Amino acid sequence: MNTEPQRRIIRLPEVSQRVGLGKTAIYERIKEHTFPAPIKLGRASGWIEEEVQKWVDEQIIATRGGH
């Protein structure tokens, strides 16, 4: 029995909607190493959902001083 959590890959439109940033802003942050990089899915790319959620959580902590 596999006890690993199920990982979900999400595509750019969903990433953009979740984080409130457009494509250009997301890719600028990836280049600056301040946003999770996508993984290749053949010719397409996608993000690991839990990495994107962790980034969102970190932004909340950073802007609210940990409260």
ChimeraX commands (.cxc) that place a marker at each C-alpha (Angstrom):
marker #1 position 0.00,0.00,0.00 radius 0.5
marker #1 position 1.35,3.42,-0.99 radius 0.5
marker #1 position 1.30,5.91,1.89 radius 0.5
marker #1 position 2.80,8.78,-0.14 radius 0.5
marker #1 position 0.44,11.74,-0.60 radius 0.5
marker #1 position -1.01,12.01,-4.10 radius 0.5
marker #1 position 0.75,14.73,-6.09 radius 0.5
marker #1 position -1.16,16.83,-8.57 radius 0.5
marker #1 position 0.30,18.69,-11.52 radius 0.5
marker #1 position -1.36,22.01,-12.36 radius 0.5
marker #1 position -0.98,24.02,-15.53 radius 0.5
marker #1 position -0.20,27.74,-15.92 radius 0.5
marker #1 position -3.80,29.07,-16.01 radius 0.5
marker #1 position -4.54,27.46,-12.63 radius 0.5
marker #1 position -1.17,28.56,-11.18 radius 0.5
marker #1 position -1.85,32.12,-12.31 radius 0.5
marker #1 position -5.35,32.09,-10.83 radius 0.5
marker #1 position -4.13,30.68,-7.49 radius 0.5
marker #1 position -1.29,33.13,-7.00 radius 0.5
marker #1 position -2.82,36.21,-8.61 radius 0.5
marker #1 position 0.09,36.78,-10.99 radius 0.5
marker #1 position 0.23,36.75,-14.76 radius 0.5
marker #1 position 2.46,34.59,-16.94 radius 0.5
marker #1 position 5.22,37.21,-17.26 radius 0.5
marker #1 position 5.40,37.84,-13.51 radius 0.5
marker #1 position 5.48,34.11,-12.76 radius 0.5
marker #1 position 8.32,33.47,-15.22 radius 0.5
marker #1 position 10.28,36.50,-13.93 radius 0.5
marker #1 position 10.09,35.06,-10.40 radius 0.5
marker #1 position 11.15,31.63,-11.67 radius 0.5
marker #1 position 14.19,33.25,-13.29 radius 0.5
marker #1 position 14.96,35.01,-9.98 radius 0.5
marker #1 position 14.55,31.66,-8.14 radius 0.5
marker #1 position 11.75,33.11,-6.01 radius 0.5
marker #1 position 8.95,30.93,-7.42 radius 0.5
marker #1 position 8.80,27.16,-7.97 radius 0.5
marker #1 position 9.99,26.06,-11.40 radius 0.5
marker #1 position 7.69,23.98,-13.58 radius 0.5
marker #1 position 8.43,20.42,-14.57 radius 0.5
marker #1 position 8.42,19.28,-18.19 radius 0.5
marker #1 position 5.48,17.18,-19.33 radius 0.5
marker #1 position 6.61,16.31,-22.82 radius 0.5
marker #1 position 6.22,19.54,-24.78 radius 0.5
marker #1 position 4.13,21.14,-22.03 radius 0.5
marker #1 position 5.01,22.22,-18.51 radius 0.5
marker #1 position 3.21,22.04,-15.19 radius 0.5
marker #1 position 3.74,22.85,-11.55 radius 0.5
marker #1 position 3.53,20.56,-8.55 radius 0.5
marker #1 position 0.46,21.80,-6.70 radius 0.5
marker #1 position 1.97,21.44,-3.21 radius 0.5
marker #1 position 5.01,23.56,-4.20 radius 0.5
marker #1 position 2.75,26.35,-5.44 radius 0.5
marker #1 position 0.65,26.16,-2.26 radius 0.5
marker #1 position 3.79,26.28,-0.12 radius 0.5
marker #1 position 4.87,29.44,-2.00 radius 0.5
marker #1 position 1.45,31.02,-1.33 radius 0.5
marker #1 position 1.72,30.11,2.36 radius 0.5
marker #1 position 5.21,31.65,2.54 radius 0.5
marker #1 position 3.92,34.89,0.99 radius 0.5
marker #1 position 1.16,35.08,3.60 radius 0.5
marker #1 position 3.67,34.58,6.43 radius 0.5
marker #1 position 6.10,37.11,4.93 radius 0.5
marker #1 position 3.47,39.83,4.54 radius 0.5
marker #1 position 1.76,39.25,7.85 radius 0.5
marker #1 position 4.88,38.89,9.94 radius 0.5
marker #1 position 4.15,35.27,10.81 radius 0.5
marker #1 position 0.68,35.95,12.23 radius 0.5
marker link #1:1,2 radius 0.2
marker link #1:2,3 radius 0.2
marker link #1:3,4 radius 0.2
marker link #1:4,5 radius 0.2
marker link #1:5,6 radius 0.2
marker link #1:6,7 radius 0.2
marker link #1:7,8 radius 0.2
marker link #1:8,9 radius 0.2
marker link #1:9,10 radius 0.2
marker link #1:10,11 radius 0.2
marker link #1:11,12 radius 0.2
marker link #1:12,13 radius 0.2
marker link #1:13,14 radius 0.2
marker link #1:14,15 radius 0.2
marker link #1:15,16 radius 0.2
marker link #1:16,17 radius 0.2
marker link #1:17,18 radius 0.2
marker link #1:18,19 radius 0.2
marker link #1:19,20 radius 0.2
marker link #1:20,21 radius 0.2
marker link #1:21,22 radius 0.2
marker link #1:22,23 radius 0.2
marker link #1:23,24 radius 0.2
marker link #1:24,25 radius 0.2
marker link #1:25,26 radius 0.2
marker link #1:26,27 radius 0.2
marker link #1:27,28 radius 0.2
marker link #1:28,29 radius 0.2
marker link #1:29,30 radius 0.2
marker link #1:30,31 radius 0.2
marker link #1:31,32 radius 0.2
marker link #1:32,33 radius 0.2
marker link #1:33,34 radius 0.2
marker link #1:34,35 radius 0.2
marker link #1:35,36 radius 0.2
marker link #1:36,37 radius 0.2
marker link #1:37,38 radius 0.2
marker link #1:38,39 radius 0.2
marker link #1:39,40 radius 0.2
marker link #1:40,41 radius 0.2
marker link #1:41,42 radius 0.2
marker link #1:42,43 radius 0.2
marker link #1:43,44 radius 0.2
marker link #1:44,45 radius 0.2
marker link #1:45,46 radius 0.2
marker link #1:46,47 radius 0.2
marker link #1:47,48 radius 0.2
marker link #1:48,49 radius 0.2
marker link #1:49,50 radius 0.2
marker link #1:50,51 radius 0.2
marker link #1:51,52 radius 0.2
marker link #1:52,53 radius 0.2
marker link #1:53,54 radius 0.2
marker link #1:54,55 radius 0.2
marker link #1:55,56 radius 0.2
marker link #1:56,57 radius 0.2
marker link #1:57,58 radius 0.2
marker link #1:58,59 radius 0.2
marker link #1:59,60 radius 0.2
marker link #1:60,61 radius 0.2
marker link #1:61,62 radius 0.2
marker link #1:62,63 radius 0.2
marker link #1:63,64 radius 0.2
marker link #1:64,65 radius 0.2
marker link #1:65,66 radius 0.2
marker link #1:66,67 radius 0.2
view
